[in-house]
Amino acid sequence: MFKVLGILFVISIFIPVEFHYLVGSLRIEAYRVVLGVALLYSLLNIKDLLKKADLIDILLFIFIILASVSLIYNHGLQKGIESSGILTIEILGAFYLARGFITTPKRYYQINMLFATILALLVIVSIYEALAHHRILHEWAKNITGHDSLNWKLYTHYYIRFDIMRTTNLFAHPILYGTIGAIFFPFIVLLLLYRYKFSNLLKTLALLIGMISTLSSAPLLSVVFQGMTAILAQYWMGAKRLWMAVAFFGISAFLLIEAMSNRGFFAILISYLTFNPVTGYYRMLQWQYSMDDIAANPVFGIGLHDWSRPEWMNSSIDSFWLLMTMQHGLFAGFILLFCSLYAVFHILNDLHKHHPATRWMVKSWILAFMSLILIGFTVDYFGKIQPLFFFVLGSIGWAKYYPEFNQSVQKLIRKKARRKAPQSSL
């Protein structure tokens, strides 16, 4: 059952946003239906979930409880339950779908390869969209469904830079497309380094071209953080582990501050690469004005209410962690961030125990998820990225058991080798 749901989830990620059905104020999309069924199936098999439960499960449940209380407190029982239900489906449904489906390195390889292959094939559409200024896939979807779901600005000059249209491909925004490409970029790069094939090289180049075509700073920052995380993972078990961690977080904090403040070398670099010099300054203002709402509502947050800001600013928040904290409170935001960091470093501590055949896959997950955590300070994971974030979080559960499995297999091989070795004559 989990295998079927896993494949359907991958397919649903690539279904354009125009294909939806409204139930009151709730927008029902294919991926939400799949995740709802996955959560229900997981609960029916609760004994299996409890056997593999760890601190990550506990922290996610605490976050869901806090977020649900926040939504009910801010919006009343009916709307609070509706909103918290959708949130639970997107978080726990995605997390336990990955936990139930991706139970072996083979499954992890297959699901990542499926995502990477589809993204690589779509690059042809991205090149056409960028050069022809024609969002052809969304136009087809609109003609079929009658739904005009994209923001009207995506068709204007705001999303054309140097005569190149920022590509959305099948997704609702260039940031979504670029971030999804960045999630699976470490997998295909490390696969290329582990086992060179020309097809893997083509997929690597295709994912890179797709990310560049979005003209977004999110994929750029992702690749930078992935490179830094690769260095951290390489030397994590050495004697200088503490200093590596300090340097890593110090540089990460510097890059994030630079990116948000729109001052300094890195901000200038982003401005030239994204052709948008005001983005960093706008993000800084979002943090500045939202702090008043957080200070006034530290426990329950503001829910889905509008946040305080000047009239000329739009309502979007370009930070996943800031939005979670502002909506659901300081405790909820901290628990979710701690849960994510704990997951990375828990896996990182056991990385050296893995066989080389699985180590590169575990490392690819560390690179992808750590970059998601860091990019979350400058990008909001709206739409399909939010459930995909928690799907990626749950996709590495198998790695906790495979070091012991590898060690037992190696012991068995050595034992058989000793038995088969010829006895030396006296």
Order of alpha helices (4+ residues) and beta strands (2+ residues): alpha-beta-beta-alpha-alpha-alpha-alpha-alpha-alpha-alpha-alpha-beta-beta-alpha-alpha-alpha-alpha-alpha-alpha-alpha-alpha-alpha-alpha-alpha
